[in-house]
Structure formats: structure tokens, C-alpha cells
């Protein structure tokens, strides 16, 4: 790489950093989640996407994670969150009216979020959901909105 190429790359990176184009680190997001759920444990954090989407001036991170053992109980809930940085702090998109549960895979196309999940059928044991479900959402203005 030539010296000019290296300087150009450094300049572009510097501009992106100054405009908040970098999402928070995984460690910062996990710390934020732990603070939001003080009586629970965070488990199986997995990043599904990190980057820019249309309509957002900064990068986002989409992550799946499990919250469990709330208030000492034997319970667990796997969900999806969308995070971004604002003024040096982790912020989370406001979720849809019903939480996004049981994600198996998550994809992003533009400002669209698709979640493939397993839900509980009428005869499923508490451990083992078997009903496949696909839900679509739009990410805009700091909110996650269900779409058809």
C-alpha cells in the first residue's frame, strides 16, 4: 500500500469516527444490557449485523441474546436488539409492541430486519419450541416496527 493510500484510508477512518459511524463494541453493548436487567443474567450474546443502514447517520449493531435467571427464577428469554451510539453511550432502538422472541437467524437488508424463530406450539414442552415463524420489521427513527 502506498503512502498516499495509507493517508487516504486514515483520513476516511478519522472522518467516520468523528461522525459517530462506528457502532459500540460488543463489550459495551453487553454492559448496557446487564445494567438494563440487573436482576437477570445475560447469556449467549451473538452479533448478527454491524454496519450502516439507510436513514441512520451512524452504524448500528443487531444482536441476539438471552436474558435468564431473573430474580433467581428458572426462566429464560431469547430476543433481538438493535443498538447504536449516541454521544458516546449505547442506545437501543425501541422495540415493537410484542418482543422479538426465539430468534434462530436474523438478517438485515437495507432498513429491513427479518427474524426466523421458533415458537411454542400447543403441545410443546417448555424446553422445546417447534413452530417455525418468520417476522419482518423496519428500522427507522430509532424504532423497530413490525411489517407484513
C-alpha positions as a LaTeX table, in Angstrom:
\begin{tabular}{lrrr}
\hline
Residue & $x$ (\AA) & $y$ (\AA) & $z$ (\AA) \\
\hline
Unk1 & 0.00 & 0.00 & 0.00 \\
Unk2 & 1.43 & 3.35 & $-1.00$ \\
Unk3 & 1.90 & 6.15 & 1.49 \\
Unk4 & $-0.85$ & 8.15 & $-0.25$ \\
Unk5 & $-3.30$ & 5.22 & 0.03 \\
Unk6 & $-2.47$ & 4.81 & 3.71 \\
Unk7 & $-3.04$ & 8.54 & 4.35 \\
Unk8 & $-6.35$ & 8.49 & 2.43 \\
Unk9 & $-7.53$ & 5.44 & 4.42 \\
Unk10 & $-6.56$ & 7.11 & 7.71 \\
Unk11 & $-8.37$ & 10.33 & 6.72 \\
Unk12 & $-11.58$ & 8.49 & 5.78 \\
Unk13 & $-11.48$ & 6.48 & 9.02 \\
Unk14 & $-10.96$ & 9.68 & 11.00 \\
Unk15 & $-13.98$ & 11.35 & 9.37 \\
Unk16 & $-16.16$ & 8.31 & 10.00 \\
Unk17 & $-15.11$ & 8.17 & 13.64 \\
Unk18 & $-15.82$ & 11.87 & 14.16 \\
Unk19 & $-19.33$ & 11.49 & 12.76 \\
Unk20 & $-20.18$ & 8.54 & 15.02 \\
Unk21 & $-20.15$ & 6.00 & 12.18 \\
Unk22 & $-18.85$ & 3.23 & 14.42 \\
Unk23 & $-21.23$ & 1.13 & 16.47 \\
Unk24 & $-20.47$ & 0.41 & 20.11 \\
Unk25 & $-18.29$ & $-2.60$ & 20.89 \\
Unk26 & $-19.81$ & $-5.94$ & 21.89 \\
Unk27 & $-18.46$ & $-5.45$ & 25.43 \\
Unk28 & $-20.13$ & $-2.02$ & 25.74 \\
Unk29 & $-23.47$ & $-3.40$ & 24.50 \\
Unk30 & $-23.29$ & $-6.35$ & 26.91 \\
Unk31 & $-22.53$ & $-3.97$ & 29.79 \\
Unk32 & $-25.54$ & $-1.85$ & 28.77 \\
Unk33 & $-27.79$ & $-4.96$ & 28.68 \\
Unk34 & $-26.55$ & $-6.10$ & 32.10 \\
Unk35 & $-27.41$ & $-2.65$ & 33.52 \\
Unk36 & $-30.91$ & $-2.83$ & 31.99 \\
Unk37 & $-31.58$ & $-6.27$ & 33.53 \\
Unk38 & $-29.87$ & $-6.07$ & 36.92 \\
Unk39 & $-31.82$ & $-8.97$ & 38.44 \\
Unk40 & $-31.03$ & $-11.26$ & 35.47 \\
Unk41 & $-28.09$ & $-12.87$ & 33.70 \\
Unk42 & $-27.07$ & $-12.18$ & 30.11 \\
Unk43 & $-26.20$ & $-15.29$ & 28.11 \\
Unk44 & $-25.31$ & $-16.28$ & 24.54 \\
Unk45 & $-24.76$ & $-12.79$ & 23.10 \\
Unk46 & $-24.35$ & $-13.03$ & 19.32 \\
Unk47 & $-23.92$ & $-10.20$ & 16.84 \\
Unk48 & $-25.97$ & $-10.66$ & 13.69 \\
Unk49 & $-25.07$ & $-7.41$ & 11.91 \\
Unk50 & $-22.78$ & $-4.44$ & 12.37 \\
Unk51 & $-22.80$ & $-1.55$ & 9.89 \\
Unk52 & $-24.74$ & 1.22 & 8.23 \\
Unk53 & $-28.42$ & 1.13 & 7.20 \\
Unk54 & $-30.42$ & 3.67 & 5.16 \\
Unk55 & $-31.75$ & 6.56 & 7.22 \\
Unk56 & $-29.33$ & 6.21 & 10.14 \\
Unk57 & $-26.46$ & 8.69 & 10.41 \\
Unk58 & $-24.34$ & 6.18 & 12.34 \\
Unk59 & $-23.66$ & 2.46 & 12.33 \\
Unk60 & $-25.90$ & 0.02 & 14.17 \\
Unk61 & $-25.38$ & $-3.37$ & 15.76 \\
Unk62 & $-28.07$ & $-6.06$ & 15.66 \\
Unk63 & $-27.58$ & $-8.73$ & 18.32 \\
Unk64 & $-29.41$ & $-11.80$ & 19.62 \\
Unk65 & $-29.09$ & $-12.57$ & 23.31 \\
Unk66 & $-30.71$ & $-14.48$ & 26.15 \\
Unk67 & $-31.84$ & $-12.99$ & 29.44 \\
Unk68 & $-32.19$ & $-15.65$ & 32.12 \\
Unk69 & $-32.48$ & $-16.40$ & 35.83 \\
Unk70 & $-34.41$ & $-13.21$ & 36.56 \\
Unk71 & $-34.98$ & $-12.72$ & 40.27 \\
Unk72 & $-33.40$ & $-16.13$ & 40.92 \\
Unk73 & $-36.01$ & $-17.97$ & 38.87 \\
Unk74 & $-35.54$ & $-20.69$ & 36.28 \\
Unk75 & $-36.63$ & $-18.67$ & 33.28 \\
Unk76 & $-35.04$ & $-17.60$ & 30.01 \\
Unk77 & $-35.99$ & $-15.35$ & 27.14 \\
Unk78 & $-34.06$ & $-15.04$ & 23.86 \\
Unk79 & $-34.57$ & $-11.83$ & 21.93 \\
Unk80 & $-33.08$ & $-9.43$ & 19.37 \\
Unk81 & $-31.93$ & $-5.87$ & 20.00 \\
Unk82 & $-30.73$ & $-3.07$ & 17.73 \\
Unk83 & $-28.10$ & $-0.74$ & 19.19 \\
Unk84 & $-26.29$ & 2.44 & 18.17 \\
Unk85 & $-24.02$ & 5.04 & 19.71 \\
Unk86 & $-25.21$ & 8.49 & 20.68 \\
Unk87 & $-22.95$ & 10.95 & 22.50 \\
Unk88 & $-20.58$ & 8.13 & 23.42 \\
Unk89 & $-23.30$ & 5.96 & 25.01 \\
Unk90 & $-25.09$ & 2.81 & 23.93 \\
Unk91 & $-28.67$ & 3.44 & 22.83 \\
Unk92 & $-31.22$ & 0.81 & 21.89 \\
Unk93 & $-33.95$ & 1.05 & 19.26 \\
Unk94 & $-37.41$ & 0.99 & 20.82 \\
Unk95 & $-38.86$ & $-2.44$ & 20.20 \\
Unk96 & $-42.16$ & $-3.46$ & 18.68 \\
Unk97 & $-45.22$ & $-3.80$ & 20.91 \\
Unk98 & $-44.57$ & $-7.54$ & 21.25 \\
Unk99 & $-40.94$ & $-8.53$ & 21.94 \\
Unk100 & $-38.98$ & $-10.33$ & 19.23 \\
Unk101 & $-38.62$ & $-13.79$ & 20.72 \\
Unk102 & $-36.83$ & $-17.03$ & 19.95 \\
Unk103 & $-34.54$ & $-15.90$ & 17.12 \\
Unk104 & $-32.78$ & $-18.66$ & 15.22 \\
Unk105 & $-31.41$ & $-16.39$ & 12.48 \\
Unk106 & $-31.52$ & $-12.67$ & 11.80 \\
Unk107 & $-30.86$ & $-10.88$ & 8.52 \\
Unk108 & $-30.69$ & $-7.22$ & 7.50 \\
Unk109 & $-31.48$ & $-5.89$ & 4.02 \\
Unk110 & $-31.36$ & $-2.10$ & 3.90 \\
Unk111 & $-33.61$ & $-0.92$ & 6.74 \\
Unk112 & $-35.48$ & $-4.27$ & 6.92 \\
Unk113 & $-34.90$ & $-6.80$ & 9.68 \\
Unk114 & $-36.07$ & $-10.41$ & 9.17 \\
Unk115 & $-36.14$ & $-12.78$ & 12.14 \\
Unk116 & $-36.55$ & $-16.54$ & 11.72 \\
Unk117 & $-37.61$ & $-18.01$ & 15.06 \\
Unk118 & $-39.10$ & $-20.98$ & 16.82 \\
Unk119 & $-42.25$ & $-20.50$ & 18.85 \\
Unk120 & $-44.14$ & $-22.81$ & 21.16 \\
Unk121 & $-46.89$ & $-24.94$ & 19.70 \\
Unk122 & $-49.86$ & $-26.11$ & 21.78 \\
Unk123 & $-48.18$ & $-29.44$ & 22.64 \\
Unk124 & $-44.56$ & $-28.30$ & 23.00 \\
Unk125 & $-42.67$ & $-28.83$ & 26.24 \\
Unk126 & $-41.30$ & $-25.67$ & 27.89 \\
Unk127 & $-37.82$ & $-26.61$ & 26.69 \\
Unk128 & $-38.51$ & $-27.19$ & 23.07 \\
Unk129 & $-40.43$ & $-24.87$ & 20.73 \\
Unk130 & $-41.10$ & $-26.42$ & 17.31 \\
Unk131 & $-43.24$ & $-23.97$ & 15.33 \\
Unk132 & $-41.21$ & $-22.06$ & 12.71 \\
Unk133 & $-42.05$ & $-18.38$ & 12.37 \\
Unk134 & $-40.78$ & $-15.53$ & 10.19 \\
Unk135 & $-41.29$ & $-11.92$ & 11.28 \\
Unk136 & $-40.34$ & $-8.79$ & 9.36 \\
Unk137 & $-39.55$ & $-5.38$ & 10.82 \\
Unk138 & $-38.49$ & $-1.95$ & 9.63 \\
Unk139 & $-35.76$ & 0.00 & 11.41 \\
Unk140 & $-36.41$ & 3.74 & 11.33 \\
Unk141 & $-36.14$ & 6.75 & 13.64 \\
Unk142 & $-34.74$ & 4.67 & 16.49 \\
Unk143 & $-37.68$ & 2.24 & 16.46 \\
Unk144 & $-38.38$ & $-1.32$ & 15.34 \\
Unk145 & $-41.76$ & $-1.57$ & 13.64 \\
Unk146 & $-43.46$ & $-4.82$ & 12.58 \\
Unk147 & $-44.25$ & $-5.03$ & 8.86 \\
Unk148 & $-46.03$ & $-7.57$ & 6.68 \\
\hline
\end{tabular}
